Amino acid sequence: QVQVVESGGGLVQSGGSLRLSCAASGSDFEVYVMGWYRQAPGEKRELVATITTGGSTVYADSVKGRFTISRDNGKNTVHLQMNSLKPEDTAVYYCSAIFQRIGRYWGQGTQVTVSS
């Protein structure tokens, strides 16, 4: 059974840092793209950052220079280091894992709250 499990998140003051982690497991197929999305109340889910097996990254403009995504391919694990956090970064953060052949799986989400 495929599982995508996030950890990290929490409450932090504006300007602070948090680190999110996510592990994908349960399939013999390769996870070729992993990433983070977020959804604030009343808003659509939006891309934060993604990373491929080869290390290619994509970032939302709003987080460039503040967030860094990294990946451990051997463990199908992805991390999101979030620095200089702003109140507008407050959202539920979801991990995404796209497996070869079987498609995308989502984690359950983890809350990030940035107080002003």
N, C-alpha and C positions, 0 to 999 in steps of 0.2 A: 504494500500500500504506500503510495507516494505521500510524503509529508514535507511541508515547508514550515519551519518553526523559527519564529523571530525571538530575539531577546534584546534587552536594553530598553531605552525610552525612559520616561519619567518627567519630573518637573525640574526646570532649571531657570535661573534668572537670565534676563536679556544680556547678551554678550558671553554667555557661558558655552559649555561644550557638552555633547553627549555622543555616545558611540552605540550604534545599532549593529546587531549581528543576525545572520540568518543562515540556516542549514537546510539543504534539500536532500532528501533520501528516499529510498524505497523503490528505485528503478535502476535497471541496468543500462538504460539509455543515457547518453551524455546530456548534461545540462549546458546548453551552448550560450544562453544569455541569462544572466541574473540581474536583478535590479530592485530599485525602491520606487514606490509611488506613494502619494499621500492624498488624504481627503479631509478637508476642513468641513465643519458643519455647514450644510446648505450649499456646498460646492461639489463640483465634479472631481473624480479622482484624477490626479495629474502626475505626470512623470517627474521624478526627482533626479534619478541617475541610473544608468545601466552600464553593464560591463560584459564583454564577450569572453569566451574561452581564451581568445588571443590577446586579451587585455585592452581592446578598444573600448573607449568610454564615451558616454553621452551625458551631458548635464543640462538641467533646466537653467535658463539664464538667471533666474532668481537665486540660484545657489552656487553659481560658478565663483570660484575663489574662496568659498567658505566651507563647502562640503567636499569630501574625498571618498570615492568608492574604491574598494579593493576586493580581491578575490583569491581564495585558495582553491585552485582547481581540483587538487587531489582529494579535497574534503567536500567539494560542492558547497563551499561556505562563502558568503559575501558579507562585507562590513561597510558601514557608512559612518565616517567620522564627520561630525557636524560641529563646526566652530562658529564663533561670532553669531550665535543664534539670536533670532529676532522674534518678537511676538507673532508676526505673520507666518512663522514656521510652525506654529501650533496646528497640529492635525493628528489623525491616525495614520501611521506609516505602515505600508503593506510591502512585504517582500514578494517578488515575482521570480519564478524559475521556469524557463522554457526548455523543455526536454525535447530531444530529437524524437520525432515520430508521434509522441503522445501529447505534445502541446504544453500550454501554460498552466501552472498551478500557483495558487496564492496562499500566503500565510494568513493567519487569523487577524493580524494587525496589532500594532503596539502604539500606545498613546504617547505623544510628545507634547508637552505644554511648556511654553516659554512665557514667563511673567515679566511684565514691564517694570 
